[in-house]
């Protein structure tokens, strides 16, 4: 992967998929977790598209969409926590990777929200 935001947004998407799989098996929950997967995977897709933007305005637009999707992911995660489907201390298994704790996922989500904010501000000011 080429840069920090690409790496972190890809990891965010992988964790969202693992959380979805966990909730599907343990709680037969599909609605909220699917929304989380859609928004979390969209972050990385928009970051990837921004890398090949046709103009500065196109780049800012794609990064702004990535920011919106990251904030939406944060919303769905918080809803899953507040509704009792998951607890902050729960460990989620990942296919061929080390399990993660939900608090780590929350922290990564906050990082992925902050990165496009900084990138868009910097791009607008240069």
Secondary structure, DSSP 8 states (H G I E B T S, - for coil): --SHHHHHHHHHHHHHHHHHHHHHHHT---HHHHHHHHHHHHHHHHHHHHHT-SSHHHHHHHHHHHHHHHHHHHHHHHHHHHTTSS-TT-EEEETTEEEEEHHHHHHHHHHHHHHHHHHHHHHHH-
